[in-house]
């Protein structure tokens, strides 16, 4: 389908992004659902018009552009938020279908969602969006049905009937999603019982999360140079450098001005991030708007309840260094080595990587392990015979420092978290800590 993309830029408006960069992103969103963009322009507006957002002259100019292209494009994408009235008026003026930014993102999500949960979330977001737009150009919505009985009155307008049908659908979908949410909560509860830490990859869409996920897990999750290539969460087990097993989660990418319908609908998916022990923020450091993208990701995380000074470790993976010039790459690597320690910023971990080539991904794995083990303590355990199961349990979940056997008992020294220690004693109540016995065993 042929389309024209316009980005309305408010004169004098403040933004970290250039209008041209926003337009380029909108064209990328259109490409994500195989639209052929024949024209893309930044449209400067002095004051948003309540009826059409754009001024009358601009509306006519775009109409002439549509007429001048052969074949005539049937779609205009407005990279901004349109009210239902603006939406309807622009479709009438241009005699073409109009999608605003929210509708475009919803279209992408609808095409890409693969799991049952993802499809439910997208459908719910679509319905929430459509409900506010029942005033569009469908004339049948003004028809009335006859009332029942002698005093039934003029009856119910079609728009009221359609809105009620949408409300019923929304209620049913929310119930289904609550069931999904309960299932995911149970799954997370099981993972909490198993002492494998969870690492969540977050970042702006197309920052390289799925490529990094594939590098770290040696799997083949869909990873393409497309916006929103990943919609459904994927989880895999990985082994950290010390051999400790962890769960890596790939999540949906964030984007500026993420539709509120999607933030609400995908909250169940993004709850994986809330449960993570470590968050890895993957940044496309080669993108001209990398700082603005970072701010957008932080804004979404904050909406989920994760502040920048959250107590859990947040690691910035400065990705795509293979696309930088030698000078820029040297600067980024120097930034990654430096640790922020100003009065307003807590120390931050950064690693400069290329998920595409695999360069420095090992350093990132080391940083993740350091973050996970920062709160670990060394303890000596006495494991009474038979100690095979307890020994195997600790070997799979802790860093083993030393082992010594004396008669029927095994003295095992390991580094582990308080959480793992509690789980160990729950599973093996006969074992005990031996801080003072270690010297006695050594001298035996």
Secondary structure, DSSP 4 states (H G I P E B T S, - for coil): -EEEEEEEEETT---SS-HHHHHHHHHHHHHTTT-EEEEEEEEEESS-BTTTBS-HHHHHHHHHHHHHSSSPPSEEEESS---HHHHHHHHHHHTSEEEEHHHHHHHHHHHH--SHHHHHHHHHHHHHHHHTTTTSS-GGGG-BPPPSSTT-TT--BHHHHHHHHHHHHHHHHHHHHHHHHHHHHHHHHHHHHS--EEEEEEEBTTSSHHHHHHHHHT------SSTT---S-EEEEEE-TTS-EEEEEE-PPB-TT--HHHHHHTHHHHHHHHT-SEEEEEEETTSTTHHHHHHHHHHHHHHTT--TT-SSEEEEEEE-GGGS-HHHHHHHHHHHHS---STT----EEEE-BTTTTBTHHHHHHHHHHHHHTT-EEEEEEEPSS-HHHHHHHHHHSEEEEEEEETTEEEEEEEE-HHHHHHHHHH-TT-EE-TTHHHHHHH-
